[in-house]
C-alpha cells in the first residue's frame, strides 16, 4: 500500500495533472493502487506524463529515456560516460553492448549500468538500430541506479511501446509471400530470413535469387508459405553445416541462369 506524501505548490499541480491525464487516457479504468503509484513517483521524481517522462504499459508504469535525462538535469548530474564493451560486441549479427557511468557530482565514483541489444531482443520497429538501443539501455540503467529509480525504463523492454493489436488470423497454407519479404498476415518469416542473412553475413540479393529458384517461382513473392518456411530451414542448416559451400551456391546466382546446372 502506498503512503501519500504531502505536496504543495508546482509539485501539487504536477500531481493533479498526471492523475488527470492517467484517468483520461485509461477512460477511468486505472485502479486506486496504480494511481497511488503514479502519485508517489510524481512526488519523488517529478516525472511528467504530459512531457512523456513516464507511461503506462501492459499494467505497469515505466520511466522513459527522456524522463531520466530531464531528472538528471534537475538533479544537476555532472556527466555521463558511455563506452562500447568491445569484447561482447559482434557487428556481423547486430549485437552491441555498452557500459554507461553516471556521475552525480564532481567527486562521485560513478554509477555503472550495462545495456545490450541484438535483433532478438528489440522491436521490429527499431531493427537495424541495435547499437543506439544498446547505448540508450546502458544510460537508462546507470541513471536508474544513480537516482534510485525502481521503475524499469520502456527502452529496456524487448517490444515496442505501441498499443497491442489484435492477433492476426491464422495463415492459410497457400498464403503468398509479399514483395516486402513477409506473408500478408505474418511478418515473422521476413524477420527469420533477415536474421539468418545478418548472422551468417550473406548477400541478401543472392539469397532472394536462390530462394526463388528453390521455391520454383519467378520471384519470392510468388512462393507459398510452406515453400518459404522450407527454404529458411534449408538455408539455416546449410549455413551451419558448411557455410563455404553455401557461399559457392549463392555466388552461382550472380551468373546468368545458363551457367547454373
ABEGO torsion letter per residue (X at the ends): XBBBBBBBEAAAAAAAAAAAAAAAAAGGABBAAAAAAAAAAAAAAGBBAAAGABBBBGGBBBBBAAAAAAAAAAAGBAEBBBBBBAAABBAAAGBBBBBBBBBABAABAEBBBBBBBBAAABBAAABGAAAAAAAAAAAAAAAAAAAGBABBBAAABABBABBBBBBBBBBBAABBBBAAGBBAABAAAAAAAAAAAAAAGBBAAAAAAAAAAAAGBABAAABBAAAAAAAAAAAAAAAAABAAAAAAAAAAAABBAAABX
